[in-house]
Amino acid sequence: MSKSQQLTQLSKLLSEGIQAYVMKALQAIQLSDKHTIRSWFNRHTVQSFVSLFLIGAFLSIAVASCGSSSASKNDVKIKLVSFSVTKAAHDQIIPKFVEKWKQEHNQNVTFEQSYGGSGAQTAAVIAGSQEADIVHLALPLDVNKIQQAGLIKSGWEIKAPRSGIVSRSVAAIVTREGNPKSINTWADLAKDGVKVIAANPKTSGIAIWEFLAFWGSVTLTGGDEATALDYVTKVYRNTPILTKDAREASDLFFQKGQGDVLINYENEVILAGKNGAKLPYVVPQVNISIDNPVAIVDKNVDKHGTREVAQAFVDFLYSTEAQREFAKLQYRPVNPTVTQEVASQHPPIKTLFTSQDLGGWDIIQKKFFGDGAIFDKVQAASKA
């Protein structure tokens, strides 16, 4: 029984008690016997009557208060922190969710949104400068970092649909018109005279996926780690600048005309083409599944009182309606219905590997991106 129901029942009992009290008082008066009236009131003081009346009045107010609080809901604000290239998708998805929630719950939801390099966004959430209720990041490694900081409960990927992965892509190689440097495979990026535009793994999610694609293209096709290290070092020697995120890399290549080749998300490349920047690109047949996770930041939703709405939005991201919006922006959807609908729009990958094929995120972080790990050694060697 709810508190409201308990209060209602108690108020009813008190009301019945007061009615019985008044009836007995009237019966005493009707006897017209002063002695009887005086005796009755001595046994049942006016003070008791007043007490019962006040208690009944208080409970009536309490019950009314309970009823009104459930009928009227305050507006809710959700803070969404995401990586740079998801903004276009969320701009379409959020209004649909807001409308749906309003119809079903008679409550207004507003979203405060922040976009940037996934690594930088992760650091801001951990530092507390971004009090995210929800994070949609470029790779599970970033969510794991927030979990390790104590903001997200362990097992977040187990509790969520599809292991917490809500959007997906693969890596693509973009060249200049006519492909003058004849760049068709990962190996071609290491050729002399090729200038590669890439992002920084210290701040960007796409940069980590790029690095893993480079490395896996060697080690998962028969090459050893020494060969992979030599190849990756040559690629980064051909990279004159590392941008902070995927969006900046795209702008540098498309708008400022820098570089011979750009490595980016397949969805970003196709979208750029639809917006007028139609440049040749190839999706390598040895590729990595770029899996983008979403998670609730437990500590923050509990602090803000937003868990219910935040969870509903995360669930909505997996819906057919939301996944179609991701698909319109050329992401490879994770919803099976939508995946089937758009299968013909994406070229099949001959060898598609995942982070697990490279040891999983704990090993990847320590082996490649920790202080003094392989990427730092590659950077030092490429600048020598």
Salt bridges, closest charged atoms under 4 A:
ASP91 OD2 - LYS87 NZ 2.80
GLU104 OE2 - LYS100 NZ 3.17
GLU104 OE1 - HIS105 NE2 3.99
GLU112 OE2 - LYS79 NZ 3.53
GLU131 OE2 - LYS303 NZ 2.81
GLU131 OE1 - HIS304 NE2 2.77
ASP133 OD1 - HIS304 ND1 2.76
GLU225 OE2 - LYS367 NZ 2.38
ASP230 OD2 - LYS234 NZ 3.38
GLU248 OE1 - LYS244 NZ 2.85
ASP260 OD2 - LYS181 NZ 3.00
GLU266 OE1 - ARG332 NE 2.90
GLU266 OE1 - HIS346 ND1 3.40
GLU268 OE1 - ARG247 NH1 2.91
ASP291 OD1 - ARG168 NE 2.80
ASP298 OD1 - ARG307 NH2 3.04
ASP302 OD1 - ARG307 NE 3.13
GLU325 OE2 - LYS96 NZ 3.87
GLU325 OE2 - LYS328 NZ 3.14
GLU341 OE2 - ARG324 NH2 2.67
ASP376 OD1 - LYS202 NZ 3.34
